[in-house]
Amino acid sequence: MAGIRKSFGPSRRTVMKWAALGVSAPGILQVTPALAAYPERPVKLVVANTPGGPSDIVARITAAALEQKTGKTFIVENRGGAGGNIGMGFVANAEPDGYTILLATNAISVNVGLYNKLPYDPYKDFVGVSEIATSPNTFVVRSELPTKNIKEFIALAKSNADKFNVATPPIGTTPQLQAEVFKFRTGLSKLDDVVFKGGGEAIQALLGNTVQLSSGSLPPASPHIKAGVLRCLAVTGEERWPDLPDVPTMVEEGFKDFVFATDTALFAPAKTPPEAVAWVERETLAVLGTPDMREKLFKAGFQVRPKGGKALFTRMDHEVKLFKDVIERANIQKL
């Protein structure tokens, strides 16, 4: 059309300027299409825990939602072990190309004060991408156990100290930490910990009647509580969980400041291209804002927390200091 010039690239004058400066025009022209195409191949969400636990549940719901919205491929890879350190260390040392993303829980903060040596530095090795969801932790027993609340359980456990133990997810998770604080504050020093690789396995041990108490996040226990097989004695959130209106919080039961939760969030390796981080952040926040995603996560025992990478890093920094203090006050031995 007359009077309109379609531009498919830099003008001859611009190219000549690049040449005068010793800059390769083809090299520059290749950058924009490469960034615009991200992601060109599957993005891997690494879960630092075994299948069936809260982080795995969130990862699979999130991956499916991102695939549906973007048309790109997201896969979940479980790398559990060592309190989450194996998976977190793996991502910290992964190629920072935007194709390996960590789905972490609070263990990324807890482990700083719990371990003498870590395979990652939360401040230097990661960049925050997005908060995803949060869930209160719980204390759960089998329904046939003659205890209706946490105080009755404490009395029963003290009268049969050698017969009671507590199942927890890996060392460094908030459910495992809250179990230690619970033992310290109630004098149940003989309540043995049975630590599992994931929250799903810990609940299976309770269902199999090999343990008497589960200290875990709500999602793995939720369907069994609703089915009447398990009984939730208390939640450790700031407020009662909407689906369990008759279950009190630990604060309501007389345990001041006894608030623990399982939070899930996305981190990328440091030096990941900012454009890739921004893309994952934007798309994740978009799917978290949909009613369908909120409903799916709530049914699984989570409430969405649609906050970006900056807010995530602020929370992590606060929790590193908070959990260090909790570990010291509860006399928990460092590993």
C-alpha positions as CSV (number, residue, x, y, z in Angstrom):
1,M,0.0,0.0,0.0
2,A,1.4,3.4,-0.9
3,G,2.7,5.5,1.9
4,I,3.3,2.6,4.2
5,R,6.6,0.9,4.6
6,K,6.6,-2.5,6.2
7,S,9.7,-3.1,8.4
8,F,10.9,-6.6,8.9
9,G,14.3,-5.7,10.4
10,P,16.7,-2.9,11.0
11,S,17.3,-0.3,8.2
12,R,20.4,-0.2,6.1
13,R,21.5,2.9,8.0
14,T,21.2,1.0,11.3
15,V,23.1,-2.0,10.0
16,M,25.9,0.3,8.9
17,K,26.1,1.9,12.3
18,W,26.4,-1.6,13.9
19,A,29.2,-2.4,11.4
20,A,31.0,0.8,12.3
21,L,30.9,-0.2,16.0
22,G,32.1,-3.7,15.2
23,V,28.8,-5.3,16.2
24,S,27.4,-8.3,14.4
25,A,23.9,-7.6,13.3
26,P,22.9,-11.3,12.8
27,G,24.0,-12.0,16.5
28,I,21.7,-9.2,17.7
29,L,18.9,-10.3,15.5
30,Q,19.0,-13.8,17.0
31,V,18.3,-12.7,20.5
32,T,14.7,-11.4,20.3
33,P,13.2,-14.5,18.6
34,A,15.0,-16.8,21.1
35,L,13.5,-15.0,24.1
36,A,10.1,-14.7,22.5
37,A,10.0,-18.4,21.9
38,Y,10.5,-19.4,25.6
39,P,9.8,-22.1,26.5
40,E,10.7,-24.0,23.4
41,R,10.9,-27.3,25.3
42,P,9.4,-28.9,28.5
43,V,9.8,-27.0,31.7
44,K,10.7,-29.3,34.6
45,L,9.2,-28.6,38.1
46,V,11.5,-30.3,40.6
47,V,9.7,-31.3,43.8
48,A,12.2,-31.9,46.7
49,N,10.0,-34.5,48.2
50,T,8.5,-37.9,47.3
51,P,5.1,-38.3,45.5
52,G,1.9,-38.0,47.4
53,G,2.9,-35.2,49.8
54,P,1.7,-31.6,49.8
55,S,4.4,-30.1,47.5
56,D,3.8,-33.0,45.0
57,I,0.1,-32.4,45.0
58,V,0.5,-28.6,44.4
59,A,3.1,-29.3,41.7
60,R,0.8,-31.5,39.7
61,I,-2.2,-29.2,39.9
62,T,0.0,-26.2,38.9
63,A,1.7,-28.0,36.1
64,A,-1.6,-29.1,34.6
65,A,-3.0,-25.6,34.9
66,L,0.0,-24.0,33.2
67,E,-0.1,-26.5,30.4
68,Q,-3.8,-25.8,29.8
69,K,-3.3,-22.0,29.8
70,T,0.0,-21.7,27.8
71,G,-0.1,-24.8,25.6
72,K,3.5,-25.5,26.7
73,T,4.7,-28.7,28.4
74,F,5.4,-28.8,32.2
75,I,6.6,-32.0,33.9
76,V,7.0,-32.9,37.6
77,E,10.1,-34.6,38.8
78,N,10.4,-35.8,42.4
79,R,13.9,-35.6,44.0
80,G,13.2,-36.4,47.7
81,G,15.7,-37.1,50.4
82,A,17.8,-35.5,53.1
83,G,15.0,-33.2,54.3
84,G,14.6,-31.8,50.8
85,N,18.2,-30.9,50.4
86,I,18.8,-33.3,47.5
87,G,16.2,-31.7,45.3
88,M,17.0,-28.1,46.4
89,G,20.7,-28.8,45.8
90,F,20.0,-30.3,42.4
91,V,18.1,-27.1,41.2
92,A,20.7,-24.8,42.8
93,N,23.3,-26.4,40.5
94,A,21.1,-26.9,37.5
95,E,21.7,-25.0,34.2
96,P,20.1,-21.6,34.7
97,D,18.2,-21.6,31.4
98,G,14.7,-21.4,32.7
99,Y,13.9,-25.1,32.1
100,T,14.5,-26.3,35.7
101,I,12.3,-24.7,38.4
102,L,12.1,-25.7,42.0
103,L,8.8,-26.2,43.8
104,A,9.8,-25.7,47.4
105,T,8.2,-25.8,50.8
106,N,9.3,-23.9,53.9
107,A,12.2,-26.4,54.2
108,I,14.2,-24.0,52.1
109,S,14.1,-21.6,55.1
110,V,14.0,-24.2,57.9
111,N,17.1,-26.1,56.8
112,V,19.3,-23.0,57.1
113,G,19.0,-23.2,60.9
114,L,18.8,-27.0,61.1
115,Y,21.8,-28.2,59.1
116,N,25.4,-27.5,59.7
117,K,26.1,-27.7,56.0
118,L,23.7,-27.3,53.0
119,P,24.2,-28.0,49.3
120,Y,22.6,-24.6,48.5
121,D,22.5,-21.0,49.7
122,P,18.9,-19.7,49.6
123,Y,20.1,-16.1,49.0
124,K,22.8,-16.7,46.4
125,D,21.6,-19.8,44.5
126,F,18.0,-19.0,43.9
127,V,15.7,-16.2,42.6
128,G,12.1,-16.1,43.7
129,V,9.5,-16.8,41.0
130,S,6.1,-17.0,42.7
131,E,4.2,-18.0,45.8
132,I,1.6,-20.6,45.1
133,A,-0.4,-21.9,48.0
134,T,-0.5,-22.4,51.8
135,S,-2.0,-25.0,54.0
136,P,-2.3,-25.3,57.8
137,N,-0.5,-28.2,59.4
138,T,-2.4,-30.7,61.6
139,F,-2.2,-33.3,64.4
140,V,-4.2,-36.3,63.3
141,V,-5.0,-39.7,64.8
142,R,-7.0,-42.8,63.8
143,S,-10.7,-42.3,64.5
144,E,-10.9,-45.3,66.9
145,L,-8.3,-43.8,69.2
146,P,-10.1,-42.6,72.4
147,T,-9.0,-39.0,72.1
148,K,-11.3,-36.2,70.9
149,N,-8.8,-33.3,71.3
150,I,-5.1,-32.6,71.6
151,K,-5.3,-32.4,75.5
152,E,-6.8,-35.8,75.7
153,F,-4.1,-37.2,73.4
154,I,-1.4,-35.6,75.6
155,A,-2.9,-37.3,78.7
156,L,-3.2,-40.6,77.0
157,A,0.4,-40.5,75.6
158,K,1.8,-39.6,79.0
159,S,0.1,-42.6,80.5
160,N,1.4,-45.0,77.8
161,A,4.7,-43.3,77.0
162,D,6.4,-46.3,75.5
163,K,3.5,-47.1,73.2
164,F,3.2,-43.8,71.3
165,N,5.0,-42.4,68.4
166,V,4.5,-39.6,65.8
167,A,4.9,-39.8,62.0
168,T,6.3,-36.8,60.2
169,P,7.4,-35.9,56.7
170,P,11.2,-35.2,56.2
171,I,13.4,-33.4,58.7
172,G,13.3,-29.7,57.9
173,T,9.6,-29.6,57.0
174,T,7.4,-27.5,59.2
175,P,5.3,-30.6,60.3
176,Q,8.5,-32.3,61.5
177,L,9.6,-29.1,63.2
178,Q,6.2,-28.6,64.9
179,A,6.4,-32.2,66.2
180,E,9.6,-31.4,68.0
181,V,8.2,-28.2,69.4
182,F,5.1,-30.1,70.5
183,K,7.2,-32.7,72.4
184,F,9.3,-29.9,74.0
185,R,6.3,-27.9,75.2
186,T,4.3,-30.8,76.5
187,G,7.0,-32.9,78.1
188,L,6.4,-35.8,75.8
189,S,10.1,-36.6,75.4
190,K,9.4,-40.3,74.9
191,L,7.1,-39.7,71.9
192,D,9.4,-41.2,69.3
193,D,9.7,-39.5,65.8
194,V,9.2,-41.8,62.8
195,V,10.4,-39.7,59.9
196,F,9.3,-40.5,56.4
197,K,10.5,-39.3,53.0
198,G,7.2,-37.6,52.3
199,G,3.9,-36.5,53.9
200,G,2.0,-39.2,51.9
201,E,4.1,-42.0,53.3
202,A,3.6,-40.6,56.9
203,I,-0.2,-40.7,56.5
204,Q,0.0,-44.2,55.1
205,A,1.8,-45.2,58.3
206,L,-1.0,-43.8,60.4
207,L,-3.6,-45.5,58.2
208,G,-1.6,-48.8,58.6
209,N,-1.7,-48.3,62.4
210,T,2.1,-48.4,62.8
211,V,2.1,-45.0,64.4
212,Q,-0.4,-43.3,66.7
213,L,-0.1,-39.6,65.7
214,S,0.6,-37.8,62.5
215,S,2.1,-34.3,62.5
216,G,1.6,-33.2,58.9
217,S,0.1,-30.8,56.5
218,L,-3.6,-31.0,55.8
219,P,-3.7,-32.2,52.1
220,P,-2.5,-35.8,52.5
221,A,-4.8,-36.3,55.5
222,S,-7.8,-34.4,54.2
223,P,-9.6,-37.2,52.2
224,H,-9.2,-39.6,55.1
225,I,-10.5,-37.1,57.6
226,K,-13.6,-36.5,55.4
227,A,-14.1,-40.2,55.1
228,G,-14.1,-40.6,58.9
229,V,-11.1,-42.9,59.0
230,L,-8.9,-40.3,60.6
231,R,-9.6,-37.6,63.2
232,C,-8.0,-34.2,63.2
233,L,-7.3,-33.1,66.8
234,A,-6.1,-29.6,65.9
235,V,-4.9,-27.4,63.1
236,T,-1.8,-25.2,63.5
237,G,-3.0,-22.3,61.3
238,E,-3.8,-18.8,62.5
239,E,-7.5,-19.6,62.0
240,R,-9.7,-22.7,61.8
241,W,-9.8,-24.4,58.4
242,P,-13.2,-23.6,56.6
243,D,-13.7,-27.3,55.8
244,L,-13.1,-28.3,59.4
245,P,-15.0,-25.7,61.4
246,D,-15.2,-27.9,64.5
247,V,-11.5,-28.5,64.8
248,P,-9.8,-25.9,67.0
249,T,-6.4,-24.3,66.4
250,M,-3.5,-25.1,68.7
251,V,-3.6,-21.5,69.9
252,E,-7.3,-22.0,70.9
253,E,-6.1,-25.2,72.7
254,G,-3.8,-23.0,74.9
255,F,-0.5,-23.2,73.0
256,K,0.5,-19.6,72.5
257,D,2.2,-18.8,69.2
258,F,1.9,-22.4,68.0
259,V,1.3,-21.5,64.3
260,F,2.9,-23.6,61.6
261,A,1.9,-24.0,57.9
262,T,3.1,-25.7,54.8
263,D,3.8,-23.1,52.1
264,T,4.6,-23.9,48.5
265,A,6.5,-21.6,46.1
266,L,8.5,-21.6,42.9
267,F,12.2,-20.7,42.7
268,A,14.6,-20.6,39.8
269,P,18.4,-21.1,39.8
270,A,20.3,-17.8,40.2
271,K,21.3,-16.3,36.8
272,T,18.2,-17.6,35.1
273,P,17.3,-15.1,32.3
274,P,15.0,-12.5,33.8
275,E,12.7,-12.8,30.8
276,A,12.2,-16.5,31.6
277,V,11.6,-15.8,35.3
278,A,9.1,-13.1,34.5
279,W,7.3,-15.4,32.1
280,V,6.8,-18.2,34.6
281,E,5.9,-15.7,37.3
282,R,3.3,-14.0,35.1
283,E,1.7,-17.2,33.9
284,T,1.6,-18.8,37.4
285,L,0.0,-15.7,38.9
286,A,-2.5,-15.8,36.0
287,V,-3.6,-19.4,36.6
288,L,-3.7,-18.8,40.4
289,G,-6.2,-16.0,39.8
290,T,-8.8,-18.3,38.2
291,P,-11.8,-19.7,40.2
292,D,-11.1,-23.2,38.9
293,M,-7.5,-23.2,40.3
294,R,-8.6,-21.8,43.6
295,E,-11.3,-24.5,43.9
296,K,-8.9,-27.3,42.9
297,L,-6.3,-26.2,45.5
298,F,-8.9,-25.6,48.2
299,K,-10.4,-29.1,47.7
300,A,-6.8,-30.5,48.1
301,G,-6.4,-28.6,51.4
302,F,-4.7,-25.4,50.2
303,Q,-5.5,-21.7,49.9
304,V,-3.9,-19.8,47.0
305,R,-1.3,-17.2,47.7
306,P,-0.8,-15.3,44.5
307,K,2.3,-13.3,45.2
308,G,5.3,-12.7,43.0
309,G,9.0,-13.4,43.4
310,K,9.8,-10.2,45.4
311,A,7.2,-11.0,48.1
312,L,8.4,-14.6,48.1
313,F,12.0,-13.6,48.9
314,T,10.8,-11.3,51.6
315,R,8.9,-14.1,53.3
316,M,11.8,-16.5,53.0
317,D,14.2,-14.0,54.6
318,H,11.7,-13.6,57.5
319,E,11.3,-17.3,57.9
320,V,15.1,-18.1,57.9
321,K,15.4,-15.9,61.0
322,L,12.1,-17.1,62.6
323,F,12.9,-20.8,62.3
324,K,16.5,-20.4,63.5
325,D,15.0,-18.9,66.7
326,V,12.4,-21.7,67.0
327,I,15.1,-24.4,66.6
328,E,17.3,-22.8,69.2
329,R,14.4,-22.3,71.8
330,A,13.2,-25.8,71.3
331,N,16.7,-27.2,71.8
332,I,16.5,-29.1,68.5
333,Q,20.0,-30.5,67.7
334,K,21.5,-29.3,64.4
335,L,22.3,-32.0,61.8
